[in-house]
Amino acid sequence: MKLAARNADRYFAKPDPDKAGVLIYGGDAMRVALKRQQLLAALLGPAAEEEMRLTRIPGADLRADPAQLTDAVKAVGFFPGARAVFVETATDATTPAFQAALQDWRPGDAQIIVTAGALKASSKLRKTFENDRNSFAVGLYDDPPGRAEIERILSQAGLTAVPDDCMAALSDLAASLGPGDFTQTVEKLSLFKLEDTNPLSLADIAACAPQSTEAGLDDVLNVVADMRAGEIGPLIRRLQAQGSNAVGLCIGATRHFRTLYMAASDPGGPAAGVGRLRPPVYGARRDQILRQAQAWGPDQLQKALSLLTDTDLQLRSAGQTAPAMAVMERALIRLAMLGKAR
């Protein structure tokens, strides 16, 4: 049977031990793996590996020996409790093994848990599970997790005191990160809040959320946006020594000033504009972007973007003779002075 996405999370949290099997498929391997882990943990409990109640079979092995799946499903365990056979990365070529195992499945046999990549509606493997009344097929897509899913992840990490503003921030973060990165961020939060009885705060989220890897570039751009022209030269020398190039710096500056322009030109004001930025920004960085957008205003930011466009064209011109980094440094100094001219 096909399990609708709206019912999948509820089923993964409390699977039916009397079902024959579940197929979990999707293009995002991390998303599929996380759901498979959740399902197996809920179905078998934490000691399944030690008690030999979980059997793992690579999908490729079933092509040469399809019967080993039925043998594993029928095998009698040494320990009491639910059992499962997990088949990873199955394909349509392994469909006969699943057809035989599902047809022979009886109550008391091990449940068949299968993962696969993206499957078309015409997939034989997918149809096998969808057409079996005692099994489920679940397709996972790139939709961001809903509130119930986020609450489950937080609860598993021991984070229960989450105010509404933090829940909204985490929802935005979940929408911008992949499922694995979001889960790791929540795990970092749980460690960050270890033995801290205070409710979760936006500052906590900002401290644990993934940070930009371009710290040196961010330093230069913030100096320019804060109109501190005298500090630009030394920072440019440091970036140049680290191997940065002028075109990359120009692209980064354009991206930063475009972000400021989007915030400053929002009909609801800069604060509303910052709140609508994607990916979302939090904490000190959010305050910094809001302050810079308010200080520049949409008109000056539009001029800044025009200056950066001209600089980019100059840097990429075949007739360019001046040192590229010197051209970029001059443009950034002009930008800082332009902000002061408002």
Helices and strands as residue ranges (DSSP letters): H 5-13, E 21-26, H 29-44, E 54-58, H 61-64, H 67-74, E 84-90, G 92-94, H 95-104, E 111-116, H 124-130, E 135-140, H 147-156, H 164-176, H 179-192, H 202-208, H 215-225, G 229-231, H 232-241, H 246-264, H 270-275, H 283-316, H 324-340
